[in-house]
Amino acid sequence: ADEEADEADEEAKKLGLGEEDEALKSLIHSNQQSRAKQMNSFFADLEAKYAEPEKKTKSKGKSKKK
């Protein structure tokens, strides 16, 4: 049983899972970044769908007064 525990610890170190707190922090951080990207994408899609395109106005020459 002790050998299996030691082997599991070695494998965890190889995978970068040595410190549980650090692994948890990095996982939370990556999830937050992923959510931020999704939210930015969501708002960009809404803007593209519902925002009115800017109208280009042509300059009219001088108007004639009567």
Backbone atoms as SQL, in Angstrom:
CREATE TABLE atoms (id INTEGER PRIMARY KEY, chain TEXT, resi INTEGER, resn TEXT, atom TEXT, x REAL, y REAL, z REAL);
INSERT INTO atoms VALUES
  (1, 'A', 1, 'ALA', 'N', 0.836, -1.196, 0.000),
  (2, 'A', 1, 'ALA', 'CA', 0.000, 0.000, 0.000),
  (3, 'A', 1, 'ALA', 'C', 0.874, 1.252, 0.000),
  (4, 'A', 2, 'ASP', 'N', 1.980, 1.195, 0.776),
  (5, 'A', 2, 'ASP', 'CA', 2.882, 2.347, 0.829),
  (6, 'A', 2, 'ASP', 'C', 3.557, 2.576, -0.520),
  (7, 'A', 3, 'GLU', 'N', 3.867, 1.473, -1.204),
  (8, 'A', 3, 'GLU', 'CA', 4.506, 1.599, -2.514),
  (9, 'A', 3, 'GLU', 'C', 3.564, 2.277, -3.505),
  (10, 'A', 4, 'GLU', 'N', 2.291, 1.921, -3.444),
  (11, 'A', 4, 'GLU', 'CA', 1.309, 2.521, -4.344),
  (12, 'A', 4, 'GLU', 'C', 1.149, 4.011, -4.062),
  (13, 'A', 5, 'ALA', 'N', 1.182, 4.382, -2.795),
  (14, 'A', 5, 'ALA', 'CA', 1.061, 5.793, -2.427),
  (15, 'A', 5, 'ALA', 'C', 2.268, 6.575, -2.929),
  (16, 'A', 6, 'ASP', 'N', 3.455, 5.986, -2.782),
  (17, 'A', 6, 'ASP', 'CA', 4.662, 6.645, -3.271),
  (18, 'A', 6, 'ASP', 'C', 4.620, 6.791, -4.791),
  (19, 'A', 7, 'GLU', 'N', 4.154, 5.743, -5.455),
  (20, 'A', 7, 'GLU', 'CA', 4.054, 5.783, -6.916),
  (21, 'A', 7, 'GLU', 'C', 3.046, 6.846, -7.359),
  (22, 'A', 8, 'ALA', 'N', 1.953, 6.953, -6.653),
  (23, 'A', 8, 'ALA', 'CA', 0.943, 7.961, -6.975),
  (24, 'A', 8, 'ALA', 'C', 1.502, 9.366, -6.782),
  (25, 'A', 9, 'ASP', 'N', 2.285, 9.558, -5.724),
  (26, 'A', 9, 'ASP', 'CA', 2.912, 10.861, -5.478),
  (27, 'A', 9, 'ASP', 'C', 3.883, 11.223, -6.602),
  (28, 'A', 10, 'GLU', 'N', 4.658, 10.231, -7.049),
  (29, 'A', 10, 'GLU', 'CA', 5.610, 10.477, -8.131),
  (30, 'A', 10, 'GLU', 'C', 4.884, 10.858, -9.419),
  (31, 'A', 11, 'GLU', 'N', 3.811, 10.155, -9.726),
  (32, 'A', 11, 'GLU', 'CA', 3.040, 10.459, -10.936),
  (33, 'A', 11, 'GLU', 'C', 2.400, 11.841, -10.841),
  (34, 'A', 12, 'ALA', 'N', 1.939, 12.195, -9.668),
  (35, 'A', 12, 'ALA', 'CA', 1.335, 13.513, -9.479),
  (36, 'A', 12, 'ALA', 'C', 2.371, 14.608, -9.697),
  (37, 'A', 13, 'LYS', 'N', 3.583, 14.379, -9.233),
  (38, 'A', 13, 'LYS', 'CA', 4.653, 15.363, -9.435),
  (39, 'A', 13, 'LYS', 'C', 4.994, 15.489, -10.913),
  (40, 'A', 14, 'LYS', 'N', 4.983, 14.367, -11.623),
  (41, 'A', 14, 'LYS', 'CA', 5.270, 14.398, -13.060),
  (42, 'A', 14, 'LYS', 'C', 4.213, 15.208, -13.807),
  (43, 'A', 15, 'LEU', 'N', 2.985, 15.108, -13.364),
  (44, 'A', 15, 'LEU', 'CA', 1.887, 15.812, -14.026),
  (45, 'A', 15, 'LEU', 'C', 1.728, 17.240, -13.539),
  (46, 'A', 16, 'GLY', 'N', 2.532, 17.656, -12.593),
  (47, 'A', 16, 'GLY', 'CA', 2.449, 19.016, -12.083),
  (48, 'A', 16, 'GLY', 'C', 1.349, 19.201, -11.065),
  (49, 'A', 17, 'LEU', 'N', 0.977, 18.137, -10.413),
  (50, 'A', 17, 'LEU', 'CA', -0.095, 18.200, -9.419),
  (51, 'A', 17, 'LEU', 'C', 0.451, 18.063, -8.004),
  (52, 'A', 18, 'GLY', 'N', 1.677, 18.453, -7.798),
  (53, 'A', 18, 'GLY', 'CA', 2.319, 18.280, -6.497),
  (54, 'A', 18, 'GLY', 'C', 1.617, 19.031, -5.392),
  (55, 'A', 19, 'GLU', 'N', 1.473, 20.328, -5.552),
  (56, 'A', 19, 'GLU', 'CA', 0.826, 21.149, -4.534),
  (57, 'A', 19, 'GLU', 'C', -0.658, 21.267, -4.869),
  (58, 'A', 20, 'GLU', 'N', -1.496, 20.774, -3.985),
  (59, 'A', 20, 'GLU', 'CA', -2.930, 20.815, -4.236),
  (60, 'A', 20, 'GLU', 'C', -3.443, 22.242, -4.307),
  (61, 'A', 21, 'ASP', 'N', -2.954, 23.105, -3.406),
  (62, 'A', 21, 'ASP', 'CA', -3.412, 24.489, -3.396),
  (63, 'A', 21, 'ASP', 'C', -3.021, 25.202, -4.681),
  (64, 'A', 22, 'GLU', 'N', -1.799, 24.986, -5.131),
  (65, 'A', 22, 'GLU', 'CA', -1.327, 25.641, -6.354),
  (66, 'A', 22, 'GLU', 'C', -2.093, 25.126, -7.566),
  (67, 'A', 23, 'ALA', 'N', -2.356, 23.834, -7.597),
  (68, 'A', 23, 'ALA', 'CA', -3.106, 23.256, -8.709),
  (69, 'A', 23, 'ALA', 'C', -4.520, 23.819, -8.736),
  (70, 'A', 24, 'LEU', 'N', -5.116, 23.940, -7.572),
  (71, 'A', 24, 'LEU', 'CA', -6.466, 24.484, -7.484),
  (72, 'A', 24, 'LEU', 'C', -6.492, 25.943, -7.915),
  (73, 'A', 25, 'LYS', 'N', -5.494, 26.712, -7.484),
  (74, 'A', 25, 'LYS', 'CA', -5.415, 28.126, -7.870),
  (75, 'A', 25, 'LYS', 'C', -5.278, 28.270, -9.379),
  (76, 'A', 26, 'SER', 'N', -4.431, 27.455, -9.975),
  (77, 'A', 26, 'SER', 'CA', -4.235, 27.552, -11.422),
  (78, 'A', 26, 'SER', 'C', -5.484, 27.118, -12.174),
  (79, 'A', 27, 'LEU', 'N', -6.189, 26.128, -11.663),
  (80, 'A', 27, 'LEU', 'CA', -7.429, 25.686, -12.291),
  (81, 'A', 27, 'LEU', 'C', -8.491, 26.777, -12.227),
  (82, 'A', 28, 'ILE', 'N', -8.633, 27.408, -11.076),
  (83, 'A', 28, 'ILE', 'CA', -9.604, 28.493, -10.915),
  (84, 'A', 28, 'ILE', 'C', -9.248, 29.653, -11.834),
  (85, 'A', 29, 'HIS', 'N', -7.964, 29.988, -11.896),
  (86, 'A', 29, 'HIS', 'CA', -7.516, 31.098, -12.744),
  (87, 'A', 29, 'HIS', 'C', -7.814, 30.816, -14.216),
  (88, 'A', 30, 'SER', 'N', -7.553, 29.602, -14.661),
  (89, 'A', 30, 'SER', 'CA', -7.812, 29.270, -16.064),
  (90, 'A', 30, 'SER', 'C', -9.305, 29.283, -16.363),
  (91, 'A', 31, 'ASN', 'N', -10.128, 28.851, -15.404),
  (92, 'A', 31, 'ASN', 'CA', -11.577, 28.904, -15.602),
  (93, 'A', 31, 'ASN', 'C', -12.062, 30.342, -15.694),
  (94, 'A', 32, 'GLN', 'N', -11.504, 31.228, -14.874),
  (95, 'A', 32, 'GLN', 'CA', -11.893, 32.636, -14.923),
  (96, 'A', 32, 'GLN', 'C', -11.520, 33.256, -16.260),
  (97, 'A', 33, 'GLN', 'N', -10.353, 32.932, -16.766),
  (98, 'A', 33, 'GLN', 'CA', -9.938, 33.461, -18.060),
  (99, 'A', 33, 'GLN', 'C', -10.849, 32.950, -19.168),
  (100, 'A', 34, 'SER', 'N', -11.207, 31.691, -19.090),
  (101, 'A', 34, 'SER', 'CA', -12.092, 31.109, -20.094),
  (102, 'A', 34, 'SER', 'C', -13.457, 31.789, -20.072),
  (103, 'A', 35, 'ARG', 'N', -13.996, 32.023, -18.883),
  (104, 'A', 35, 'ARG', 'CA', -15.289, 32.703, -18.767),
  (105, 'A', 35, 'ARG', 'C', -15.218, 34.131, -19.288),
  (106, 'A', 36, 'ALA', 'N', -14.113, 34.822, -19.028),
  (107, 'A', 36, 'ALA', 'CA', -13.955, 36.197, -19.511),
  (108, 'A', 36, 'ALA', 'C', -13.945, 36.225, -21.038),
  (109, 'A', 37, 'LYS', 'N', -13.267, 35.274, -21.654),
  (110, 'A', 37, 'LYS', 'CA', -13.244, 35.205, -23.118),
  (111, 'A', 37, 'LYS', 'C', -14.637, 34.923, -23.661),
  (112, 'A', 38, 'GLN', 'N', -15.362, 34.023, -23.012),
  (113, 'A', 38, 'GLN', 'CA', -16.708, 33.699, -23.463),
  (114, 'A', 38, 'GLN', 'C', -17.627, 34.902, -23.342),
  (115, 'A', 39, 'MET', 'N', -17.498, 35.666, -22.262),
  (116, 'A', 39, 'MET', 'CA', -18.348, 36.831, -22.064),
  (117, 'A', 39, 'MET', 'C', -18.032, 37.898, -23.104),
  (118, 'A', 40, 'ASN', 'N', -16.743, 38.120, -23.379),
  (119, 'A', 40, 'ASN', 'CA', -16.369, 39.096, -24.397),
  (120, 'A', 40, 'ASN', 'C', -16.915, 38.689, -25.756),
  (121, 'A', 41, 'SER', 'N', -16.840, 37.418, -26.052),
  (122, 'A', 41, 'SER', 'CA', -17.363, 36.911, -27.314),
  (123, 'A', 41, 'SER', 'C', -18.880, 37.079, -27.366),
  (124, 'A', 42, 'PHE', 'N', -19.538, 36.822, -26.267),
  (125, 'A', 42, 'PHE', 'CA', -20.993, 36.955, -26.188),
  (126, 'A', 42, 'PHE', 'C', -21.424, 38.387, -26.472),
  (127, 'A', 43, 'PHE', 'N', -20.758, 39.355, -25.816),
  (128, 'A', 43, 'PHE', 'CA', -21.115, 40.753, -26.023),
  (129, 'A', 43, 'PHE', 'C', -20.786, 41.201, -27.443),
  (130, 'A', 44, 'ALA', 'N', -19.703, 40.720, -28.007),
  (131, 'A', 44, 'ALA', 'CA', -19.349, 41.073, -29.382),
  (132, 'A', 44, 'ALA', 'C', -20.406, 40.542, -30.348),
  (133, 'A', 45, 'ASP', 'N', -20.892, 39.333, -30.104),
  (134, 'A', 45, 'ASP', 'CA', -21.939, 38.769, -30.954),
  (135, 'A', 45, 'ASP', 'C', -23.231, 39.567, -30.839),
  (136, 'A', 46, 'LEU', 'N', -23.591, 39.963, -29.620),
  (137, 'A', 46, 'LEU', 'CA', -24.793, 40.779, -29.439),
  (138, 'A', 46, 'LEU', 'C', -24.656, 42.119, -30.150),
  (139, 'A', 47, 'GLU', 'N', -23.497, 42.715, -30.024),
  (140, 'A', 47, 'GLU', 'CA', -23.265, 44.003, -30.665),
  (141, 'A', 47, 'GLU', 'C', -23.368, 43.869, -32.183),
  (142, 'A', 48, 'ALA', 'N', -22.798, 42.827, -32.731),
  (143, 'A', 48, 'ALA', 'CA', -22.851, 42.622, -34.177),
  (144, 'A', 48, 'ALA', 'C', -24.279, 42.376, -34.647),
  (145, 'A', 49, 'LYS', 'N', -25.064, 41.729, -33.817),
  (146, 'A', 49, 'LYS', 'CA', -26.425, 41.391, -34.218),
  (147, 'A', 49, 'LYS', 'C', -27.376, 42.574, -34.092),
  (148, 'A', 50, 'TYR', 'N', -27.279, 43.336, -33.011),
  (149, 'A', 50, 'TYR', 'CA', -28.285, 44.348, -32.724),
  (150, 'A', 50, 'TYR', 'C', -27.837, 45.791, -32.930),
  (151, 'A', 51, 'ALA', 'N', -26.563, 46.044, -33.011),
  (152, 'A', 51, 'ALA', 'CA', -26.101, 47.425, -33.173),
  (153, 'A', 51, 'ALA', 'C', -26.399, 47.890, -34.591),
  (154, 'A', 52, 'GLU', 'N', -26.856, 49.129, -34.691),
  (155, 'A', 52, 'GLU', 'CA', -27.129, 49.681, -36.009),
  (156, 'A', 52, 'GLU', 'C', -25.809, 50.101, -36.630),
  (157, 'A', 53, 'PRO', 'N', -25.637, 49.780, -37.894),
  (158, 'A', 53, 'PRO', 'CA', -24.387, 50.202, -38.532),
  (159, 'A', 53, 'PRO', 'C', -24.340, 51.719, -38.648),
  (160, 'A', 54, 'GLU', 'N', -23.149, 52.258, -38.570),
  (161, 'A', 54, 'GLU', 'CA', -23.015, 53.703, -38.669),
  (162, 'A', 54, 'GLU', 'C', -23.346, 54.121, -40.093),
  (163, 'A', 55, 'LYS', 'N', -24.163, 55.159, -40.195),
  (164, 'A', 55, 'LYS', 'CA', -24.554, 55.644, -41.511),
  (165, 'A', 55, 'LYS', 'C', -23.496, 56.609, -42.013),
  (166, 'A', 56, 'LYS', 'N', -23.125, 56.418, -43.245),
  (167, 'A', 56, 'LYS', 'CA', -22.161, 57.319, -43.859),
  (168, 'A', 56, 'LYS', 'C', -22.957, 58.416, -44.557),
  (169, 'A', 57, 'THR', 'N', -22.738, 59.631, -44.156),
  (170, 'A', 57, 'THR', 'CA', -23.462, 60.741, -44.772),
  (171, 'A', 57, 'THR', 'C', -22.576, 61.385, -45.817),
  (172, 'A', 58, 'LYS', 'N', -23.190, 61.641, -46.921),
  (173, 'A', 58, 'LYS', 'CA', -22.470, 62.320, -47.983),
  (174, 'A', 58, 'LYS', 'C', -22.643, 63.809, -47.769),
  (175, 'A', 59, 'SER', 'N', -21.589, 64.526, -47.979),
  (176, 'A', 59, 'SER', 'CA', -21.699, 65.970, -47.815),
  (177, 'A', 59, 'SER', 'C', -22.406, 66.537, -49.033),
  (178, 'A', 60, 'LYS', 'N', -23.437, 67.264, -48.749),
  (179, 'A', 60, 'LYS', 'CA', -24.181, 67.900, -49.827),
  (180, 'A', 60, 'LYS', 'C', -23.543, 69.259, -50.066),
  (181, 'A', 61, 'GLY', 'N', -23.489, 69.648, -51.274),
  (182, 'A', 61, 'GLY', 'CA', -22.900, 70.939, -51.607),
  (183, 'A', 61, 'GLY', 'C', -23.643, 72.059, -50.911),
  (184, 'A', 62, 'LYS', 'N', -23.289, 73.250, -51.200),
  (185, 'A', 62, 'LYS', 'CA', -23.947, 74.396, -50.582),
  (186, 'A', 62, 'LYS', 'C', -25.392, 74.432, -51.039),
  (187, 'A', 63, 'SER', 'N', -26.280, 74.623, -50.101),
  (188, 'A', 63, 'SER', 'CA', -27.693, 74.686, -50.457),
  (189, 'A', 63, 'SER', 'C', -28.022, 76.084, -50.959),
  (190, 'A', 64, 'LYS', 'N', -28.960, 76.133, -51.881),
  (191, 'A', 64, 'LYS', 'CA', -29.357, 77.415, -52.457),
  (192, 'A', 64, 'LYS', 'C', -30.487, 77.992, -51.634),
  (193, 'A', 65, 'LYS', 'N', -30.393, 79.255, -51.336),
  (194, 'A', 65, 'LYS', 'CA', -31.461, 79.924, -50.600),
  (195, 'A', 65, 'LYS', 'C', -32.370, 80.609, -51.593),
  (196, 'A', 66, 'LYS', 'N', -33.649, 80.588, -51.344),
  (197, 'A', 66, 'LYS', 'CA', -34.609, 81.234, -52.236),
  (198, 'A', 66, 'LYS', 'C', -34.981, 82.586, -51.722);
